[in-house]
Amino acid sequence: MKLVFFTFYYPPDLCAGSFRAVALTEALSGKLNLDDEIHIITTHPNRYATHKVEAQSDVVEGNVRIHRIHIPVHKSGMVSQARSFLTFAWHAFFLCMKIRPDFIIGTTSRLMTGVLTWLSATVVRSRYFIDLRDIFSETISDIFALKSRLLGRVVKSVFSFIEKRVFTNAVCVNVVSLGFPEYFESKGISTSNWTFFPNGVDSEFIGLPGKKKPHQNEIRTILYAGNIGNGQGLEIIVPAVAKKLGDQYKFLIVGDGGTKHLLEKRLEIEGIKNVELLPPVGRNELIKYYELSDILFLHLNDLPAFKRVLPSKIFEYTALGKPVIAGLGGYSAQFVRDNVEYGCVFPPGDVDGCVLCIEKASIENITQDVVDDFVAKYSRTHIMDAMSDHILSVIDKGSS
């Protein structure tokens, strides 16, 4: 049996999509025979322009073969990202034609990898499975609507039409958030064969030593690690919160993205000195920052699409057993309230609410038993093991 797995990001790229993709690959690989083939069709590392990592173009690891495609450099802008994806899609499509897989898997947040999966499966006449990590039609239309409501509606109509074709023809669609199905049902898409396998906690973040309670006059470090883009809206919350908190607190922002320059500009205008910006780092180095931090910070912009998502960062943060301060709405806010005892949720963009959460954050009441229970429930290994079983059962049904 030959499987093709389309994923725009794959390690050593640093992002939620790449970590999820490799975990699923490892789970599937362990369940297939040595003479079966899993072909990962992906890109050379490109997530961040400030984090350059080299990787081989063609790698064979047991029954897994990784094909990496060179794409043009992009700086997180829409036009440059579109150009990069089209380059990937063009080469990935013809590579898939050459492999002639029996089944195709596509993991997608920006829909286009899903479209690539759908078109490739149609041409080679194979069935396909979509792992859906975001609602692209709503996310992109919300962003365009900030400039023009009419443009937002047009964009939403176009991408909703495409989504319906991609998801209706899939043998199964998995979602990483239970906030997704209701949206698609309202658009007339049946979700009766959909599944829910969320993101989870990777082994690297399990069992790390916690930081002791800070001394009375010690500066407390608030860490954010991840993308700095339209979705996060850090420029509208971090400078104002840092200014109100004063010099007893310090924000450490580790990452990069399309709106980092807006955050830098706001910090400069306000003359804020208790926010430090660092470039993206590998997981080993990131763990060092996690260990030194007192509070973990998360924020999503106040847009309808972000009320349905479930950020992967929630799982990573919660496993560390430190106070989690989250500016979220909708499903993700409720998930934190229900599952993270040491989490404090405030409405996105609410400066006073954020400050209140931070000031009352304490590590004293966090017990290891509570952390262990969360990790056991949301271990990435266990989730991907179950997801791979499901995918293989879908394949078996179609071949019987």
C-alpha positions as CSV (number, residue, x, y, z in Angstrom):
1,M,0.0,0.0,0.0
2,K,1.1,3.5,-0.8
3,L,0.0,6.6,1.2
4,V,0.7,10.2,0.3
5,F,0.6,12.7,3.1
6,F,0.5,16.4,2.1
7,T,1.7,18.8,4.8
8,F,3.1,22.2,4.1
9,Y,5.1,22.2,7.3
10,Y,7.2,19.3,8.6
11,P,10.1,19.2,11.1
12,P,12.6,20.8,11.5
13,D,10.1,23.6,10.8
14,L,8.8,25.1,14.0
15,C,5.0,25.2,14.1
16,A,2.0,23.3,15.4
17,G,1.3,21.9,11.9
18,S,4.7,20.3,11.6
19,F,4.7,18.8,15.1
20,R,1.3,17.3,14.5
21,A,2.3,16.0,11.1
22,V,5.4,14.1,12.4
23,A,3.4,12.6,15.3
24,L,0.8,11.2,13.0
25,T,3.4,9.9,10.6
26,E,5.2,8.1,13.4
27,A,1.9,6.6,14.6
28,L,1.0,5.4,11.1
29,S,4.5,4.1,10.3
30,G,4.5,1.8,13.4
31,K,1.2,0.2,12.3
32,L,2.1,-0.4,8.6
33,N,4.2,-3.2,7.2
34,L,7.7,-2.5,6.1
35,D,6.8,-3.0,2.5
36,D,4.1,-0.4,2.7
37,E,5.1,3.2,1.9
38,I,4.2,6.6,3.4
39,H,5.3,9.5,1.2
40,I,5.5,12.8,3.1
41,I,5.3,15.6,0.5
42,T,6.3,18.8,2.2
43,T,8.5,21.9,1.9
44,H,12.0,22.8,3.0
45,P,11.9,24.6,6.3
46,N,10.3,28.0,5.7
47,R,8.0,28.9,8.6
48,Y,10.1,31.9,9.8
49,A,12.5,34.0,7.8
50,T,14.5,34.5,11.0
51,H,14.9,30.8,11.8
52,K,16.9,29.1,9.0
53,V,17.3,25.3,9.3
54,E,18.7,23.0,6.5
55,A,17.1,19.7,5.6
56,Q,17.7,17.1,2.9
57,S,15.4,17.0,-0.1
58,D,14.8,13.3,-0.1
59,V,15.0,11.1,3.0
60,V,14.0,7.5,3.6
61,E,13.4,6.3,7.2
62,G,12.1,2.8,7.2
63,N,8.7,2.8,5.4
64,V,8.6,6.6,5.4
65,R,10.0,8.7,2.5
66,I,10.1,12.5,3.0
67,H,10.0,14.6,-0.2
68,R,10.9,18.3,0.4
69,I,10.2,20.9,-2.2
70,H,12.1,24.2,-2.5
71,I,9.7,27.2,-2.4
72,P,10.4,30.9,-2.8
73,V,11.3,32.8,0.4
74,H,8.3,34.6,1.9
75,K,7.9,37.1,4.8
76,S,4.4,36.1,6.0
77,G,2.7,38.5,3.5
78,M,-0.4,37.1,1.7
79,V,1.0,37.6,-1.8
80,S,4.4,36.0,-1.0
81,Q,2.7,33.1,0.9
82,A,0.4,32.5,-2.1
83,R,3.4,32.4,-4.4
84,S,5.2,30.0,-2.2
85,F,2.2,27.7,-1.8
86,L,1.5,27.6,-5.6
87,T,5.1,26.5,-6.1
88,F,4.7,23.8,-3.5
89,A,1.3,22.7,-4.9
90,W,2.6,22.5,-8.5
91,H,5.5,20.2,-7.7
92,A,3.6,18.3,-5.1
93,F,0.7,17.5,-7.5
94,F,3.0,16.0,-10.1
95,L,5.0,14.1,-7.6
96,C,1.8,12.6,-6.3
97,M,0.9,11.6,-9.9
98,K,4.2,9.8,-10.2
99,I,3.7,7.9,-6.9
100,R,0.1,6.9,-7.7
101,P,-1.0,6.4,-4.0
102,D,-3.8,4.2,-2.8
103,F,-4.9,6.8,-0.3
104,I,-4.1,10.5,0.4
105,I,-4.0,12.4,3.7
106,G,-3.9,16.2,3.9
107,T,-3.4,18.3,7.0
108,T,-4.5,21.9,6.4
109,S,-5.1,25.1,8.2
110,R,-5.2,27.5,5.2
111,L,-7.4,25.2,3.1
112,M,-5.1,25.1,0.1
113,T,-3.3,21.9,1.2
114,G,-6.8,20.5,1.4
115,V,-7.6,21.6,-2.1
116,L,-4.3,20.0,-3.3
117,T,-5.4,16.8,-1.6
118,W,-8.8,16.9,-3.2
119,L,-7.5,17.6,-6.7
120,S,-4.7,15.0,-6.5
121,A,-7.2,12.3,-5.2
122,T,-9.6,13.1,-8.0
123,V,-6.9,12.7,-10.7
124,V,-5.4,9.5,-9.3
125,R,-8.8,8.2,-8.3
126,S,-8.0,7.5,-4.7
127,R,-9.9,8.3,-1.5
128,Y,-8.6,11.0,0.8
129,F,-8.7,12.1,4.5
130,I,-8.6,15.7,5.6
131,D,-7.1,16.8,9.0
132,L,-8.7,20.3,9.4
133,R,-6.8,22.7,11.7
134,D,-8.6,26.0,10.9
135,I,-11.7,27.5,9.2
136,F,-10.0,29.3,6.4
137,S,-13.1,30.8,4.8
138,E,-14.1,32.6,8.0
139,T,-10.6,33.5,9.1
140,I,-9.5,35.1,5.8
141,S,-12.9,36.8,5.3
142,D,-12.7,38.3,8.8
143,I,-9.3,39.8,8.0
144,F,-10.5,41.2,4.7
145,A,-13.6,42.5,6.3
146,L,-11.5,44.8,8.5
147,K,-10.7,46.7,5.3
148,S,-14.0,46.2,3.4
149,R,-17.2,44.4,4.4
150,L,-18.0,43.8,0.7
151,L,-14.6,42.3,0.0
152,G,-15.0,40.1,3.1
153,R,-18.3,38.7,1.9
154,V,-16.9,38.0,-1.5
155,V,-13.9,36.2,-0.2
156,K,-16.0,34.2,2.2
157,S,-18.4,33.1,-0.6
158,V,-15.5,31.9,-2.8
159,F,-13.7,30.0,-0.1
160,S,-16.9,28.5,1.4
161,F,-17.7,27.1,-2.1
162,I,-14.3,25.5,-2.3
163,E,-14.5,24.2,1.3
164,K,-17.8,22.4,0.5
165,R,-16.3,20.6,-2.4
166,V,-13.2,19.5,-0.5
167,F,-14.9,18.3,2.6
168,T,-18.0,16.7,1.0
169,N,-15.8,14.5,-1.1
170,A,-13.5,13.4,1.7
171,V,-14.1,9.9,3.2
172,C,-13.6,11.6,6.6
173,V,-12.7,15.0,8.0
174,N,-11.0,15.3,11.4
175,V,-11.2,18.6,13.3
176,V,-8.9,19.8,16.1
177,S,-11.6,21.9,17.7
178,L,-15.2,21.0,18.6
179,G,-16.0,24.6,17.6
180,F,-15.7,23.7,13.9
181,P,-18.6,21.3,13.1
182,E,-21.4,23.8,13.9
183,Y,-20.0,26.3,11.5
184,F,-19.9,23.9,8.6
185,E,-23.3,22.4,9.4
186,S,-24.7,26.0,9.1
187,K,-23.2,26.1,5.6
188,G,-25.0,22.9,4.6
189,I,-22.0,20.5,5.0
190,S,-22.7,17.2,6.6
191,T,-20.4,16.4,9.5
192,S,-21.8,13.0,10.3
193,N,-18.5,11.2,9.4
194,W,-16.3,13.8,11.0
195,T,-14.0,13.0,14.0
196,F,-12.3,15.0,16.8
197,F,-8.7,14.3,17.5
198,P,-7.2,17.6,18.9
199,N,-3.7,18.7,19.3
200,G,-2.0,17.5,22.5
201,V,1.1,17.5,24.7
202,D,4.4,16.4,23.2
203,S,6.8,14.3,25.2
204,E,9.4,17.1,25.3
205,F,7.1,19.2,27.6
206,I,6.2,16.4,30.0
207,G,8.0,16.3,33.4
208,L,9.9,19.5,33.1
209,P,11.0,21.0,36.5
210,G,8.8,23.7,37.7
211,K,10.0,27.1,38.9
212,K,9.9,27.9,42.6
213,K,7.7,30.6,43.9
214,P,9.4,34.0,43.1
215,H,10.7,36.1,46.0
216,Q,8.7,39.2,46.9
217,N,10.9,41.7,45.0
218,E,11.8,39.4,42.1
219,I,10.7,40.4,38.6
220,R,8.2,38.0,37.3
221,T,8.6,36.8,33.7
222,I,5.5,36.5,31.4
223,L,6.4,34.3,28.4
224,Y,4.7,34.2,25.0
225,A,6.1,31.7,22.5
226,G,4.8,31.3,19.0
227,N,3.6,33.2,15.9
228,I,3.2,37.0,15.9
229,G,0.5,37.6,13.3
230,N,-3.0,39.0,12.7
231,G,-4.4,36.1,14.6
232,Q,-2.6,36.8,17.8
233,G,-3.0,40.6,17.9
234,L,-0.1,41.0,20.4
235,E,0.4,44.6,19.4
236,I,-3.1,45.6,20.8
237,I,-2.6,43.9,24.2
238,V,1.0,43.4,25.2
239,P,2.3,47.1,25.2
240,A,-0.7,48.4,27.1
241,V,-0.5,45.5,29.7
242,A,3.2,45.8,30.1
243,K,2.8,49.6,30.7
244,K,0.2,49.0,33.4
245,L,2.1,46.3,35.2
246,G,5.3,48.3,35.5
247,D,8.8,47.1,36.2
248,Q,7.9,44.3,38.6
249,Y,6.9,42.2,35.5
250,K,8.7,41.5,32.2
251,F,7.2,40.2,29.0
252,L,9.4,37.8,27.0
253,I,8.1,37.3,23.4
254,V,9.8,34.5,21.5
255,G,8.7,34.2,17.9
256,D,8.2,36.0,14.6
257,G,5.4,36.7,12.1
258,G,3.7,39.2,9.8
259,T,2.8,41.8,12.5
260,K,5.9,41.7,14.6
261,H,6.9,45.1,13.2
262,L,3.6,46.5,14.5
263,L,4.4,45.3,18.0
264,E,7.9,46.7,17.8
265,K,6.6,50.1,16.6
266,R,4.0,50.3,19.4
267,L,6.7,49.4,22.0
268,E,8.9,52.1,20.6
269,I,6.2,54.8,20.5
270,E,5.1,54.1,24.1
271,G,8.7,53.9,25.3
272,I,8.1,50.5,26.9
273,K,11.2,48.8,28.3
274,N,9.8,45.7,30.1
275,V,9.1,43.8,26.9
276,E,11.8,41.8,25.2
277,L,11.5,40.3,21.7
278,L,13.5,37.3,20.7
279,P,13.6,35.4,17.4
280,P,12.2,31.8,17.1
281,V,14.2,29.1,18.6
282,G,14.3,25.3,18.5
283,R,12.4,23.3,21.1
284,N,15.5,22.5,23.3
285,E,16.2,26.2,23.7
286,L,12.5,27.1,24.1
287,I,12.3,24.6,27.0
288,K,15.0,26.7,28.8
289,Y,12.8,29.8,28.4
290,Y,9.8,27.9,29.7
291,E,11.7,26.8,32.8
292,L,12.7,30.4,33.6
293,S,9.2,31.8,33.2
294,D,6.7,32.5,35.9
295,I,3.5,33.0,33.8
296,L,2.6,31.7,30.3
297,F,0.6,34.1,28.0
298,L,-1.7,33.4,25.1
299,H,-3.9,35.8,23.1
300,L,-6.1,35.6,20.0
301,N,-7.6,38.6,18.1
302,D,-11.2,39.4,18.7
303,L,-12.6,38.0,15.4
304,P,-15.5,35.5,15.0
305,A,-13.3,32.8,13.5
306,F,-11.1,32.7,16.6
307,K,-14.0,31.9,18.8
308,R,-14.1,28.4,17.2
309,V,-10.4,27.4,17.3
310,L,-8.5,25.5,20.0
311,P,-4.9,26.8,20.0
312,S,-2.3,24.0,20.3
313,K,-0.3,26.3,22.6
314,I,-2.9,25.6,25.3
315,F,-1.8,22.0,25.6
316,E,1.9,22.8,25.7
317,Y,1.5,25.5,28.3
318,T,-0.8,23.5,30.6
319,A,1.7,20.6,30.7
320,L,4.3,22.9,32.2
321,G,2.3,23.4,35.4
322,K,2.5,27.2,35.5
323,P,-0.2,29.9,35.5
324,V,-1.7,30.3,32.1
325,I,-3.1,33.7,31.2
326,A,-5.3,33.5,28.0
327,G,-7.1,36.2,26.1
328,L,-9.6,34.0,24.3
329,G,-13.3,33.9,23.4
330,G,-15.8,31.2,22.5
331,Y,-14.9,27.5,22.5
332,S,-11.2,27.9,23.4
333,A,-12.1,30.1,26.4
334,Q,-14.5,27.5,27.6
335,F,-12.0,24.7,27.1
336,V,-9.5,26.5,29.3
337,R,-12.1,27.1,32.0
338,D,-13.1,23.4,31.9
339,N,-9.7,21.8,31.6
340,V,-7.0,24.2,33.0
341,E,-7.5,24.8,36.7
342,Y,-4.6,27.2,36.8
343,G,-5.7,29.1,33.8
344,C,-7.3,32.6,33.8
345,V,-9.3,33.8,30.8
346,F,-9.9,37.4,29.9
347,P,-11.8,38.8,26.8
348,P,-9.4,39.4,23.8
349,G,-8.1,43.0,23.9
350,D,-9.2,43.6,27.5
351,V,-6.2,45.3,29.1
352,D,-7.6,45.6,32.6
353,G,-8.9,42.0,32.5
354,C,-5.4,40.8,31.5
355,V,-3.7,42.8,34.2
356,L,-6.1,41.4,36.8
357,C,-5.4,37.8,35.7
358,I,-1.6,38.3,35.8
359,E,-1.6,40.0,39.2
360,K,-3.6,37.2,40.8
361,A,-1.6,34.4,39.1
362,S,0.1,32.1,41.6
363,I,2.1,28.9,41.3
364,E,1.4,27.9,44.9
365,N,-2.0,26.2,44.3
366,I,-0.9,24.1,41.3
367,T,-0.5,20.4,42.2
368,Q,1.4,17.9,40.2
369,D,-1.6,15.5,40.2
370,V,-3.7,18.1,38.3
371,V,-0.9,18.5,35.7
372,D,-0.5,14.8,35.4
373,D,-4.2,14.3,34.8
374,F,-4.2,16.8,32.0
375,V,-1.1,15.3,30.4
376,A,-2.6,11.8,30.6
377,K,-5.8,12.9,28.9
378,Y,-4.2,15.0,26.2
379,S,-0.9,13.1,25.4
380,R,-0.1,13.7,21.8
381,T,1.2,10.1,21.5
382,H,-2.2,8.7,22.7
383,I,-4.2,11.0,20.5
384,M,-2.2,10.3,17.4
385,D,-2.3,6.6,18.1
386,A,-6.1,6.7,18.2
387,M,-6.2,8.9,15.1
388,S,-3.9,6.6,13.1
389,D,-6.1,3.6,14.1
390,H,-9.1,5.5,12.7
391,I,-7.4,6.4,9.4
392,L,-6.3,2.8,8.9
393,S,-9.9,1.5,9.6
394,V,-11.2,4.0,7.0
395,I,-8.7,2.6,4.5
396,D,-9.6,-1.0,5.3
397,K,-13.3,-0.3,4.8
398,G,-12.7,1.1,1.4
399,S,-10.5,-1.8,0.3
400,S,-12.8,-4.6,1.6
